[in-house]
Amino acid sequence: MALREQFVSRSAPQRAIKFQRPKVWQGFLLSYEERLRIDQMMGSAMLDDTLCRRLVKERDTALMSAFDLSAETQRWLCSIPASTLDEMAQEIVMCS
């Protein structure tokens, strides 16, 4: 068998596995630093009801800018369908 040939199991039928990303996925990957800034913002929102409201209900981009998030990340966060901080956190974890 040549090294270039792919191994194909004769006993298991071949099935195509199609992975579908959630709708909020915007086709970019967060940098480590951007991820840390999101974590800091979410942690602050957990401790402060005003920040939580501004983030989840108002989708305040000024708040996001204060945490030095990129415009692309801000658009992505604003597009997440969530009505609570917990829902938003779950979507962020799923999509990043």
N, C-alpha and C positions, 0 to 999 in steps of 0.2 A: 504494500500500500504506500503510495507516495505521501510525503509529508503535507502536501498542499490539499489533499483530499479531506473533506470534512467527515467527521464521524457521524454516521447516521444509524440510529438504533432501529433495527428491523422489527423489534417487538412492539414498540410504542408508535402509534400513529402520529404523524406530524401535524401540529396545529399552530396556526399563526396566532400569536398573542398580540393583541392591539392594546397599547397603553394610551389612555386618554387623560390629558391633564385637565384639571378643573378650569372652568371658564374664566376665572380671574387671572390665570397665568398669562403673563405678558411677554413671554419669550426672552426673559433675561434672568441672569443669576445674580443673587445678591453677593456682594463682597463680604469678607469676614467683618470688616469695619462697619459696613452698612448694617449687617445683621446685629452687631453689638449695639449700634445706635437704636435700632428698633427695640431690642430687648430693654435698653435703658428707658425708652419712652413708655413701653408697656408696663414696666415695673413702677415707674412714676405714676402712671394712670391708675394702677392698682391701689396706690397709697393716697391719691388725691381725687376726690369725686369731681372736682371742677375740671381737672385734666382729663379724666375719664369721659365726661360729657363732651368736652371739646373734641376729643379724638373719635369717639364712637358715634355720637349723635350729629355733631356739627361737621366732622371731618375737616377740622381746622388746619389748613396748610401752613399757617403761621406757626402753629405748635410744632408741626413736623419740621419746618425750617429751623426752629429753635434747637432741634436735635440734629441739625445738619444733615438731614436726609435729602438725597438727590430728587430732582423734579420727577424723574421717572418712577422712583420708589414712592413718592407722594401720590402720583396718579394711580399706581397699583394699589396702595393702601386705601385710597378713596373709592376704588371700585369693588372692594371686598364687601359682599352682602352679609352684614352682621348688625345685629341690634344690641348686642351686649359685648363687653370687653372679652368675656370668655369665648364667645363665638368668633370674634375677630382673631384672638390668639390661636384658636384651632385652625382657622383658615390660613393664617400666616405659616404655621407649622406644616400644614398639608402642602402648601404651594411653594415653599422655599427650600 
